[in-house]
Amino acid sequence: MFADFSALTTNQWIVIIAAVAACFSFSAWTILDAWKRDFESANEKVLWMQICIFVPILGSLAYLFLGRKRGSKRV
């Protein structure tokens, strides 16, 4: 029922940890980018941040392609 993680080699662990770190970094970057931008309403900003938090990869991709254009960068 449970995976046997002791069978993984060091290289496999490195790849897994790098993939998890990349996904986490991408999600964290989109959340911080949404935080730093001005949107038409505060609710829109909160909504994009929640999407990026609760649906990490897909939400971050959606923000990157759709939400980022809606917000303007603060000066």
C-alpha positions in Angstrom: 0.0 0.0 0.0 2.8 2.5 0.9 5.7 3.2 -1.4 9.1 1.8 -0.5 11.2 5.0 -0.5 14.3 3.1 0.7 14.6 1.7 -2.8 15.3 5.1 -4.3 18.9 6.0 -5.2 20.6 9.2 -4.3 20.2 10.6 -7.8 16.5 9.8 -7.8 16.2 11.7 -4.5 18.0 14.7 -6.0 15.7 14.8 -8.9 12.6 14.6 -6.7 13.8 17.3 -4.3 14.8 19.5 -7.3 11.4 19.1 -8.9 9.6 19.9 -5.6 11.8 22.9 -5.0 11.1 24.2 -8.5 7.4 23.8 -8.1 7.4 25.5 -4.7 9.6 28.4 -6.0 7.3 29.0 -9.0 4.3 29.1 -6.8 6.0 31.3 -4.2 7.1 33.7 -7.0 3.6 34.0 -8.4 2.1 34.7 -5.0 4.7 37.4 -4.3 4.2 38.9 -7.7 0.4 39.1 -7.1 1.1 40.7 -3.7 3.3 43.4 -5.3 0.8 44.3 -8.1 -2.2 46.7 -8.0 -5.5 45.2 -9.3 -8.8 46.8 -9.9 -10.0 45.5 -6.5 -8.5 44.0 -3.4 -10.7 41.0 -3.9 -9.2 40.2 -7.2 -5.7 40.3 -5.7 -6.8 38.0 -2.8 -8.5 35.6 -5.3 -5.4 35.2 -7.4 -3.3 34.6 -4.3 -5.7 32.0 -3.1 -5.8 30.3 -6.4 -2.0 30.2 -6.4 -1.9 28.8 -2.9 -4.6 26.1 -3.1 -4.0 25.0 -6.7 -0.2 25.5 -6.8 1.0 24.6 -10.4 -2.2 25.2 -12.4 -3.1 28.3 -10.4 0.3 29.7 -10.9 0.2 29.0 -14.6 -3.3 30.6 -14.8 -2.0 33.7 -13.0 1.0 33.9 -15.2 -1.0 33.9 -18.4 -4.2 35.6 -17.3 -3.9 37.4 -14.0 -0.5 39.1 -14.4 -1.8 41.1 -17.3 -4.7 42.4 -15.3 -2.6 43.9 -12.6 -0.3 46.9 -12.9 3.1 47.0 -11.3 3.5 49.4 -8.4 6.0 52.1 -8.7 
